[in-house]
Amino acid sequence: MWGKQNYRDFNELKKPIREMAVSTSGNTIVYNLGNKKVNPDKFQVSLIEEVNNEKRAYSMGDADYFNIIKKYYKGDNIKVIDLAIKTFVKFIDKAAGFYDTYGSSEKGKDYSGKFDIYSENTFGYQNQDIIEKIKKFQEWYLSQEISDENSELEEALIIIFLAMISEWYYLGKYNNKSKWQHRVKLFGIYQVETGKLSPEEAAQWSKKRENTSKFGDLCRSMKIFDKEFYLKK
């Protein structure tokens, strides 16, 4: 299995468990109830691998899938990865009403907007819509004929998509929401793709207050705050 996370028994995952995708290698990707003691959400992403009739669950971190992006981000793969990420982000922008939230607040001060993270009528609970989006992605991805060892890039991209959705339902220890939602993952990917930071550094970047205070300006400078954006300069 790719990534550096230790596995745990699938039966240890907290319910509810929602199956969201099956990779070409046969591994299942699910949402399950998170392990946080305070404000756990139902959007922890777990990758399930079956070995000798044992189901192993991996909860990949940012550095894990950023490393996969770095590994494959070369040659003809670049346009495939960029288009996949761009398509996922546009789907979330529309489904979550991202620009309704930020339209009157360039600096993200009104980031809570009208989005109710407790409501199961929101897009993250529309399982079939998300599942269909992933299936369409997989059909397109397989047609690109990328040399993908054990479907690890395919799995990483799906996990990134689901993790971006998860950001909308994050609630911190002090009831603070994720200020820039899925754009945080997008910026991490950008840093890795352009070689500005290592996957490990990119995974830690958003946790520093001095960085997040200027996040909006950085996004605009990279043209990923506006509706039309690109990943590379």
N, C-alpha and C positions, 0 to 999 in steps of 0.2 A: 504494500500500500504506500502511495506517495504521502508526503507530509511527515511531520515529526511528532504527531500526537500519539499518545498511548490509547489503545482501544479499551472499551469496557463492554461488558455483556449487553447485548441488545435488550434483554429483559430488565436491565437497570434503568432504561430510559423512562422518563416520567411521561405519563399520558396527559393530554391527548397526543397521539402520534398520527401525523397525516403523511401518507406517501405521495410525494410530488413528482418523482421521476425515477426511471430505471436507465442506467447508462448502457452503452453498447457492450461493456464488459459484464453486465448483469448485476452491478452493484446498485442498491436502492438509495435514494436520497429522500430524507424525510424532514418534516418539521416536528419538533417535540417540545414539551414544556421544559423551560430552562432550569438550571440548577441554582440560580441566584437566591439567596435567603431573603433578600428584600426586592420586591417588585419583579418577580419572575414573569416572563412572557411566554407565549406559546409559539415562539418563532426561533428556537434554537435549531440550527441546521446540522443534521447528522448524516454521515455517509456510512451505509451498512454493507459490510463484506461478509460473505459466508465462506468459512474455512472448515473443512471436515465436519460439516453439519453444525458448526458453531457460528452464530451471528455476532459479528464484531462491529461495534458502533464507534465511529471516529467523529469528533467535533473539531473540524479544521479551523485554524486561526488565520488571521489576515496574512501573516508571513508565509504560511503554507501555500495558499493559492497565489500570492504574489510571486513566490519562487517559481511556480509552474508557468505563470505568465512570462517571467524573465527567461525561462528555459526555452520557450517556444517562440518568443517574439523576434522572429528573424525571417528574412526572405519573403516568400509568398504568404507565410502565416500572418504577417503583420496586418494586412488588409482584412483578413478573416477575423482576427481577434478584435480589431478596432470596430468593425461593423457589428460584430456580436454584442460588444459592450454598448455601442451607441444605440442599437435596437432595444436592448434591455432597458437602458436609461429612459428612452422615449416612452416605452410602455409604462414605466413607473411614473414618469412625469404626468402623463395623461390620467392614469388610473388613480393616483393619489391627489391630483389637483395641485401639483407642486407650484405652478405659476399663479394659481389662485391664492396660495399661501404667501408667496413672496412678492407678488406684483406690486404692493405698496411699501415694501420694505427691502431696499437694496442691501442693507447690512444684516438682514435676517433677524432684526429685533422682535418681529412678530411671528417668530417661527412656529408657534403653536397653531396659528391660524384657526381654521374650523375643523381640523382633522381630529377626530375622537379616537384615540388609540384603544379605548375600551370597547368600542362598538364592533360587533361581528358583522355589521353591514358594510364595513370598509373593505377595500380591495384585497388586503392580505388574507382575508378569509374566503375569498372567492376562488376556492380550490380549483375548480374546473377551468376557469379562465387562465390561471397560472400554469396549470398542467398542459393545456393546449398550446400556450405560448412556448413552453419548453419542448413539446413534441415537434412543433414547427421548426424551432431552432435546430433540433437534432437532425431532422430530415435535411435541412439546408446544410448543416455542418458536415454530415456524412458525404454530401455531394461534392464537397470541396477537396476530398481525397488528401487530407492532412495526415502525415505520418505521426500518429498519436499513440505513444506507448501505453498500452493497457487502458486507453480512454482517459488518461489522467487530465489532459487539457479539456476534454469534453466535460468531465466531472467538475473541474475547477471553475469553468465558466458558468455552469448551472448553479454551483454553490455560491458564486459571486452574485448572481442574479437573485437568488433566494435570500442571501445575506443583505443585499441592498434593500429588499422589501422589509427585512427584519428591522432595519434601522428606523423605520417609521413607527415601530411599536416598542422601541427602547424607552425605558424609564429608569433613571439612575436612583441612587440611594436617597437623594433629596428631592425626588419627584421631578427631576429635570429631564426634559426630552432631548433627543438627539437633535442638535441645532440645525444641521445641514443634511440630515437624513442620508439618502443614498449618494449624495455628492461627495461625502467623505471617502467612501470606497473608490469612487471614480478618481478622486485626486490621488489616492494612494497608488492606483494603477498607473496614472500618468507619471508619477515620480519614478516608478520602476521602469516603465517603458522608455523614458527619456534618459535613464541612467543618473538622475539627480540624487537618488537615494537607493540604498540596498533594500531588498524586500523587508528585512528586519527593521531598518530605520523607518521605512514608510509605514510599517504597521504601528509604530510608536508615535509617529508625528502628531496625529490628531489628539493625543492624550496630553499634550503640552499646551497650557493656556496661552502662552505667548504666540503660539502658532494659530490656534483657533480664532484668536481675536482679529486676525487679518485674513481669515479664510475667504470671506466674500471678495475682497480685493484680488486675492490670488486666483480665484476661480474666474473672475472677469478678465484678468490679464491673460488667462489661458483660453478664454472664450468657451468655458464650459458652464457658465452661469446662465447665459442666454439660451433660448430655445434651440438655436442651431449652435452646435459646438463641435470641436474636433479634439482629438487627443494629442496630436503631435504639432509642434511649431513648424 
